[in-house]
Amino acid sequence: DIVHTNNLVGMTPSIWDAAHKKGIPVVHTLHDYHLLCPRTTLLRSDKSNCENPPLPCKVLSRLKMRQTHQVAVVTAPSQFVLNRHLEAGGFLKAATHVVPNACEYLPPDVPDRPDNGPVHGLFLGQLDDHKGILVLLEALQILFSDSRWDKLHFDFAGAGPFETRVRDFCNSHPTRATFHAVVKGQNKFDLLAKSSFLVVPSVWNDNYPLSILDGFSWGLPVIGSNRGGIPEVIRHDQDGLIIEPESSALAGAIERYLSDDNLRLKHGKSARNRAE
């Protein structure tokens, strides 16, 4: 009765054509920029935003976008990603809806976090440069070099191309940083429960990182980049902080949470309310 597509990598929009010819309505959900960019990220190899794509990318995108007229409804978790495709001339005949991501798990209670003592930061997700790993490591190097912030400990959980870089960083700061690899189930819950705040330092226009909802669900404020749909999820100075994805700005935001325990806890309570 209905075809719902989420990821066209390996299938191509020809699946829309097949459904359209049989009169079957298609709903497509946008999770990235695959229709606009072969890399899916709209980033060049040097990780700068691609404002003027090379000719081969333009041709490939035009071929794929031309078939979006066969889609009846297009959705996306964020307005940002939906708008980028509409502005590029896609989905002109489709109804449009923003359908935010939902919390995968909402614990019945969250820990009563202390307003003093050690502060645990957390990165949870893909260890890749477009996710801001290098920005985060540079920011932590600044903070670890400052004796005022000796109470900061940082945990990394995930996998990806920069795993070795993260392991080396943690090994060089054995008492301050810990690498946990991929965590699931109770191990993931335990890590979220002991954390004080979460960081999402993406340098690309991220759609709607699920790690934000993981943090919110466990009462963690989230420091996130002013990129893509992230500012649609994190309300600046309410349940987190929005910053430019630069090491100095990120270090400054973390310093705010280190120097003001009450602010961090206040934002965490607001984050939990937002998750609910």
C-alpha positions in Angstrom: 0.0 0.0 0.0 2.8 2.4 0.8 6.6 2.4 0.2 8.7 4.1 2.9 12.3 4.7 2.0 15.0 5.9 4.5 18.3 5.3 2.9 18.9 5.0 -0.8 22.6 4.1 -0.8 22.9 1.0 -2.9 19.3 1.2 -4.2 19.1 4.7 -5.9 15.9 6.6 -6.5 14.9 4.0 -9.1 12.9 2.3 -6.4 10.6 5.4 -6.4 10.2 5.0 -10.1 9.2 1.4 -9.7 6.6 2.3 -7.0 5.3 5.3 -9.0 4.6 3.2 -12.1 2.5 0.8 -9.9 0.6 3.7 -8.4 2.0 3.1 -4.9 2.6 6.3 -2.9 6.1 6.8 -1.6 7.1 8.4 1.8 10.8 9.3 2.0 12.6 10.2 5.3 15.8 12.3 4.9 18.5 11.3 7.3 21.5 12.9 5.5 22.3 14.7 2.3 22.8 11.6 0.0 20.6 13.2 -2.7 22.7 16.3 -2.8 26.2 14.9 -2.1 28.0 11.6 -2.8 29.7 11.9 0.6 26.2 12.4 2.2 27.7 15.2 4.4 28.0 18.3 2.1 31.7 18.5 3.2 34.8 18.6 1.1 37.8 16.3 1.7 39.3 19.0 4.0 36.0 19.0 6.0 35.0 22.5 4.9 31.4 23.1 3.8 31.0 22.5 0.1 29.3 25.6 -1.2 30.1 25.0 -4.9 30.1 21.3 -5.7 32.4 19.9 -8.5 30.7 19.2 -11.8 30.5 15.4 -11.3 28.7 15.9 -8.0 26.3 18.4 -9.6 25.4 16.0 -12.4 24.9 13.0 -10.0 22.7 15.1 -7.7 20.6 16.5 -10.5 19.9 13.0 -11.7 18.8 11.9 -8.3 16.8 15.0 -7.4 15.0 14.9 -10.7 13.2 11.8 -9.4 11.9 13.4 -6.2 8.7 14.4 -8.0 7.6 10.8 -7.6 7.5 11.1 -3.8 4.2 11.8 -2.2 5.4 12.8 1.3 8.9 13.8 2.5 9.9 13.9 6.2 13.0 14.7 8.1 13.9 14.8 11.8 15.0 18.5 11.5 13.7 21.5 9.6 17.2 22.3 8.5 17.8 19.2 6.5 14.3 19.3 5.0 14.8 23.0 3.9 18.2 22.2 2.3 16.5 19.7 -0.1 13.5 22.0 -0.8 15.8 24.9 -1.5 17.7 22.7 -4.0 14.5 22.2 -5.9 13.6 18.7 -4.6 10.2 17.2 -3.7 8.2 20.0 -5.3 5.1 17.8 -5.4 5.4 16.3 -2.0 3.7 17.1 1.3 6.4 18.0 3.9 6.6 17.1 7.6 9.2 17.4 10.3 9.1 14.3 12.4 11.6 14.7 15.3 13.6 11.7 16.6 12.2 10.1 19.7 14.0 8.9 22.9 14.9 5.2 22.6 14.8 4.7 26.3 13.6 7.0 29.2 14.8 5.7 32.6 12.2 6.0 35.3 14.6 8.0 37.5 17.9 9.8 37.0 20.7 10.0 39.5 20.9 12.8 42.0 24.1 14.4 40.7 26.3 16.2 43.3 27.0 19.9 43.1 30.7 19.4 43.9 33.5 16.9 43.3 34.6 15.4 39.9 32.8 16.4 36.7 32.5 13.8 34.0 32.1 14.9 30.3 31.0 12.4 27.7 31.3 11.9 23.9 29.0 9.2 22.6 29.0 8.3 18.9 31.0 8.0 15.8 34.7 8.8 16.1 35.2 10.7 12.9 36.4 14.2 12.1 33.1 15.4 10.7 31.7 14.6 14.2 34.1 17.1 15.7 36.5 14.7 17.3 39.6 16.8 16.5 37.9 19.9 17.9 37.0 18.1 21.1 40.6 16.7 21.6 42.0 20.2 21.1 39.6 21.7 23.6 40.4 19.0 26.2 44.1 19.6 25.7 43.5 23.2 26.6 41.5 22.3 29.7 43.8 19.5 30.9 46.7 21.9 30.7 44.9 24.3 33.2 45.2 23.3 36.8 41.9 25.1 37.6 40.0 22.3 35.9 41.7 19.3 37.6 38.2 17.9 38.5 37.3 17.3 34.8 37.4 13.7 33.6 36.3 12.8 30.1 34.9 9.6 28.7 34.8 8.6 25.0 32.4 5.8 23.8 32.1 4.8 20.1 34.0 3.6 17.1 35.2 5.0 13.9 38.3 6.1 11.8 39.7 8.2 14.6 39.6 5.5 17.3 43.4 5.2 17.4 43.7 9.0 17.8 41.3 8.9 20.7 43.0 5.9 22.3 46.4 7.7 22.1 44.9 10.8 23.7 43.4 8.8 26.6 46.7 6.9 27.0 48.5 10.2 27.3 46.1 11.4 30.0 45.4 8.1 31.9 43.9 9.7 34.9 41.8 12.3 33.0 40.4 10.5 30.0 39.0 7.0 29.3 38.1 5.2 26.1 35.3 2.7 26.3 34.8 1.6 22.7 31.2 0.8 21.7 28.9 0.6 24.7 25.4 -1.0 24.7 22.7 -1.9 27.1 23.5 -1.6 30.8 27.1 -0.5 30.1 25.8 2.4 28.1 23.2 3.2 30.9 25.9 3.1 33.6 28.1 5.5 31.6 25.3 8.0 31.1 24.3 7.7 34.7 27.8 8.7 36.0 28.3 11.5 33.5 27.8 15.2 34.2 27.3 16.6 30.7 27.5 15.4 27.0 29.3 17.0 24.1 28.1 16.9 20.4 30.8 19.0 18.6 29.9 18.2 15.0 31.6 20.3 12.3 29.1 19.2 9.6 25.4 20.1 9.4 24.2 17.2 11.5 20.6 16.2 11.1 19.4 15.2 14.6 22.0 13.3 16.6 20.4 10.6 18.8 23.1 11.0 21.3 21.5 14.3 22.3 18.4 12.4 23.3 20.5 9.8 25.2 21.9 12.7 27.2 18.6 14.4 27.8 16.9 11.2 28.9 19.5 10.7 31.6 19.3 14.4 32.8 22.5 15.5 31.1 22.9 19.0 29.6 24.4 18.9 26.2 27.0 21.2 24.6 26.3 21.1 20.8 27.5 22.8 17.7 25.6 25.5 15.9 25.2 23.3 12.9 22.3 21.7 11.0 19.4 20.6 13.2 21.3 20.6 16.5 20.1 24.0 17.6 16.5 22.8 17.0 17.0 20.1 19.7 19.2 21.9 22.2 17.7 25.1 23.6 20.7 27.4 24.3 21.1 28.2 28.0 18.1 26.1 28.9 19.0 22.5 28.5 22.5 22.9 27.1 24.8 25.3 25.3 25.1 26.0 21.6 28.6 26.9 20.4 30.6 27.3 17.2 32.6 24.0 16.6 36.0 25.5 17.5 38.3 24.3 20.2 38.4 27.6 22.1 34.6 28.0 22.0 34.1 24.4 23.2 36.6 24.7 25.9 34.9 27.9 27.1 31.5 26.1 27.2 32.9 23.2 29.2 34.6 25.8 31.6 31.1 27.3 32.2 29.9 23.9 33.4 33.0 23.3 35.5 32.9 26.7 37.2 29.1 26.7 37.8 27.8 23.5 39.2 24.3 24.9 39.8 24.0 26.0 36.1 25.0 22.5 35.0 22.5 20.8 37.2 19.8 23.3 36.3 20.3 22.7 32.6 20.3 18.9 33.3 16.9 19.1 34.9 15.6 21.1 31.9 17.1 18.5 29.6 15.3 15.7 31.4 12.0 17.6 31.1 12.6 18.1 27.4 13.2 14.3 26.9 9.9 13.6 28.6 
